[in-house]
């Protein structure tokens, strides 16, 4: 696994266009199987998780072709219904292939999904919902073997608005007989994107973006051309980088309506923000400010994926921020690394008190997941001296050549493989 060598002290600013969304494209890639036809996706990010997804699709029998940011997937000749343990272990969202393979092929087999270690992410919500719709599930040697000779619509009541469970139920239900209603569904923009893609392929879905989604099953889907939306987490990451380093950034692809909680935090921290259609302009303050509370939660609450980067930002803010992590119990693993760089953070269970300091200093630190890696890179950009951030493979899962983008905007970041 490689590492980043970062020389702090530069200013992140200028003009940048956000890439396609990691969290939106991965379920859409899985959903392409349901079309049984040729699908064209535009604005596809070049990230490791996308490349792993393409390996899974090809392993199942799809033909894929990536030209620039346009991806063509032909799933007409799929025959396999089992995903290798190696592929499943690389990526959390591989669980979505259960829903899409059952919807298309009526059976599927895969093991426990991998991904970043940020806490328990049980899949029991997925499996219980599947069983209610007619899926027979057998677990053997940590492999789930599923069959669905007859899929029937059902009223599903989720005890928690899980993004993954909502996506998987959507994938399973579009070709089920009758009507499926998901109550307490996740409302994230990525759910909306998946529903719109499926609708472009001929699915009948209503209510995405609300707590109740209704799906009328159809017998057949077809191919479509679809543009992947911009990545709201990447947008927030770059805005935090500019804010921490005293920069001015004009960011294309930052859609205000899907980023309101992150933008509100930046405004509270003293940043000047100006909004245009699909663009945000940020001007950093002379000194960042704190003295507010922040809690993560399901959309439209503050996103857990932005928590590490905002914590990194607030290490340099004047005042104290009380942060609560309500989604993942192990999402403060970056705290010890930030403290190596001079941050003053105290953790009590799922709560953290971030006491702002005047400056950070370079150190050797290690990323343990995708967003912790991004947070440490931001801290390194703002720190005095040189920082080594180990664990670059985590960052590459969700950011496309982040070292090049940050260098283009004024940072000094080198990826050492």
N, C-alpha and C positions, 0 to 999 in steps of 0.2 A: 504494500500500500504506500502511495506517495505522500508528500507533504507540501505545504505552502511555506515559502520564505517571504515574509512581509517586512518591508521597511516603513515604519510609521512616519507621520508628520506631513504627509501630502494632503491635499484637499480634493475631495470627490465632488465633481461638478461638471456641467456641460449638458449635453443632450443625448438621450438614450431611448431606445424602443424596447419595451418589455417583450420577452419571448412567450411562446404558447404555454398554456398552463399544464404543469405536471399532473396536478390532481384532477384535471378535467380529461386530459388525453388518455390516461391509463384505462379508465372504465370504458371509454369510447373504443379503444383498441380491442378490448374484450368483446364489446357489443358488435363489432364488425362481423363476427362469426354468424350472428343471427340473420344477417342480410342474405347469406347464401348467394352472394353476387359480388360485383366489384364495387368497392367503396373508395372514395378519394378524400383524403383529409389534408387540409391546408393549415399552414402556420404550426407545423409540428416541431417541437423543441428537440434538439440533438442532445439528449441526456441519457445516462446509463439505463434508467428504468424503461425508457422507450425502446432501447436496443434489446433489453431482456425480453420485453413484450413481443418484439418482432421474432426473436428466437422461439418463443412459445408458439406464436402463430404458425411459424414455418414448421415446427415440430409436429403440429397438429395437421399439417397438410396445406396450409395457405401459401399463396404466392404473394410476396411483398416486394415493393420497389420504392425506394426513397430517393427522390431527386430534389436537392435543395431542401425546402421545407414542405414539399408536397409528397405525400405518401399514398401509394395505391395498394390496396389489399384485395386479393381475389380469394374468397373462401368457398368457391363452388365445389371444390374437390376434397373437402375435409372428410377424413375417414377415422382418424384416431380420436379417442375420447379420454385418453390418459395423459397427464402431464408429468414429465420426469421429476424425480425428487430434487435433482440438481437445479432445475429451473424454478420450482416452487420455493426452494430455500432462498432464492435471491431476492424475492420481492413480495411484500405484503399483499399487494393488489392481485396476486395470482388467484386469491380466493374467488374473485369475480368470474373466473372461468368455470366455476361450478354452475352458476346460474345460466351463463350463456351456452355452455355445452348441453346442459339438461334441456334448455329451451329448444335447441337446434337438433340434438342427437338423441335426446331422451335418456342419456346416461353419461356419467363422468366419474373420473377417479383422480384424486390428488391428495397430497399430504398436507400437513400443517404449514401455512405460509410463513415466509421469513420476513425480512425487512429490518428497519431500525428498532433497537431495543429502547423503547421509551415508556415501557409499562405493559401491563396485561391488556391485550386487545382480543377478548374471547370472541369466538365465532358462533356461540350458541344461539344468538339472535338470528343468524342466518339459517342455521340448521333447523331450529324449531319452526320457523316460518315456512321453510321448504317442506317439512313434513305435513304441515297443515294443507299444503297445496297438492299433496299426493306423492311426494318424493319418498322413496324408501332408502334409508341410509344405513350402511353397515361400516363400522370402523374396524380395521384389522391392521395390526402392526403400524399404527399411527397413519394409516392411509384411509381416506374416506371413499367408499365405493357407493355411488348413488345411482338410482334408476327411477325413471318417471314415465311409466307406460301411459299414464293419463294425468295431465296437469289440469287442475281445476282452480278457477278463481276463488279467492277467499278474502274475508275481512281480516287484515293483519293489524294487531295492536302492538306497536313497539314500546317496550318499557323505557327505552332511551332512544332519542333521535339519532341513531347511528348512521353515519354517512355510508359506510360499507354495506351494512344490512339493507338500507334503503336502495342502494344501487343494485345489489344482488337480487332483491325481490323484483325490482323493475325488470331486470334482464330475464328473470324466470317467467314473469307474468305476461309479457307482451305476446307470447304465442300460446298461452293457456286458454282453455275453454272458459267462457264467461267473464265475469267482472272481478277484478282484484282491487281492493281499497287498502291503502297503507295509511294507518292512523298514527299520529305522532312521528311523521316522516321527517327526515333531515331536510333542511331548507337551503343548504349551501348553494352558491352559484354553480358549483360543479354538478350538482344534481339537476339543476335547470339545463345545463349544457348537455348532459346525457339524455335527458328526456327529449330535448330538441333534435338531437341526432337521431334517436330512435323514431321520432315522428317524421323526420325527413326520409326515413327508410320505410314508412308506411304504418308505423305503430299508432295506436289511438290512446294517448295519454293526456290527462287533464289535471291541473292543479299543482304542477311542479313549482317549487318556491313557496308553497304553503304547507301547513302541517298535515294536510290530507291530499293524497294523490290517488287518482282513480285510473285504472288501466282496463280497457276493453280488449280482450284477446283477439288477435287476428290469425288467420291461417298461414299467411306468407308475408315476408318482408321483401324489399328490393334494395338495390344499390342506391347510393346518394353521394353528393359532393357536400362537404361540411367543413367550415373553418373553426379550428380550435380557438377558444377565447384566450385572451391574454392572462398571464399568471399574476394574480393579485398578491401572492406571497412574495414573489420575486420583486414586484413593484414596491412593496413595503420594505423589503431588504435594501434596495437601492436608495430609497428615501431616507432610511435610517443611516446609511453610510454617509450620505451628504450632510445630514443633520449633525452627526457626530464629529465630522471633520471641518465644519464651518463652511460648507460649500453651497452653491446654487445649482439646482438640478431641474432640467426640463424633461419630464418623463412621459413619453408617448405610451399609450396602452394602459395607463392607470385609470381605471374606471371608478369614479367617485362613489357610485351607488353600491358597489360591492366592497368598498374599502373604508366605509364610514368610521368604524371603530378604530382602525389603525390611524386614520387621518385625524381623528379627534384627539388621540394620544399625542400625536406630533404637534398639534395646535396647543395642547395643554403644556407641552414641553417648551413652548416659546417660538416654534417655527412659524415663519410666514408662508402661507399657502395660497395659491391662486389656481382656480379650476377652469379648464376648457373642456370641450367635448373629447372624451377619451384621452385626456392629458392632465397632468398636475405639474405645477411649478412650485418648487420649495426653495426657500431661503433660510439658512440656518441662523439662529440667534447668536449673539456674542457669547452667551453662556446658556446652556440648556437648564430648564427648570423642572422641579419635581413636586413633591408634596401633594400627591393624589393617590388614590387606590385603583387597582386594576385586577379584574378577574376574568379568566378565560371561560369559554362556554360554547355550546353549539350556536351556529349562525342564527340570528344576527349579532350575537355577543362577540366579544373580542376573540379572535382566532388563536387557538393553542399553537398553531404553526408560526405565529408571529411573536410569541412570548419570549423565546431566547434572544431574538434580535432587539426587541424593545428593552429587555433587561440589560443587554449590552449597552444600548443607548443611554439608559438611565444611570449607569455606573458613573457617568461624567456629569450628571445633572445636579444642580444646587438644590438640596433638600432630600426628602426621603419618600420612597414609593413602597407601598405595601401591595405585593402581588400574590394572587391566589391562583393556583393551577387546579382546575376542577375536572379536567378531561383525562390526563394521563398522570399516574402517580409517580413516574420516574422521569419527569421532564425537567428536573433541576440538575441534571448531571453536569451541565456546563458551569455551574456556579463555582465549584472548586477550581476549575481552570481559569475563570475570570479573576478569582481571588489571587491566583498566582501572578496575575498581571497588575495587582494593586487594588482591585475592586474591594469594596466593603459590603458584603452581602451575608445576611444571617437567615438560615432556613430552619423552619419549624414545621415538619410534616409537609403539607402541600402549600404552605405559605412562606413567602420570602420577603424580607425587608431589605430594600436596596438603598444604602446610604451613599449619596453622591460624593465622589472624591475629585480633587483638582486635576489629577492626571493618572494615566495608566503607563506601565512600562513594559518593554518587550520581555518575553519569556518563552520557554518551550512548553507548549500545551498540546492536548490531544482531543480531537473531536470524537464523540461517541455515537453520533447520529447526524442526519442531514442538517437539521436546523441548528444544532449546537455548533456544527462546523461553520455555518454562515455567521453565527453570533461571534465566534472567536476571530474570524477574519475581520469583522467590523471593528472589534476591539483592537486588533493588531494595526489596522489602518490609523486609528486615533492615538495609538500608544507611542511613547518615545522609544527609539531604538528598533532593534530587529526582533521579530517574533517568528518562531517556527510553529506552524499548526499542522500536526500530524493527523492522518485519517482523511486524506483528500478524496478517497473513493466514496465516502459518505456524501460529501458535497456534490460530487459529480452525478450522483443519483438524481438530483433535482435542479441543478443549475448548469446551464450550458457555458462552458469555458469561462467561469466566473473570474478567473485570474486575468483573462484578456479584457473582459468588460471593465473591471475595476481599474486596470492599468490604462485603458483608453480614457477613462474619466479622471485620471490624475493620480491614481494610487501606484504603489510600487509592489507588485505581487508576482511572484514566480512560482510556478508549479514544478516540483522536482519529482519525477516518476521514480 
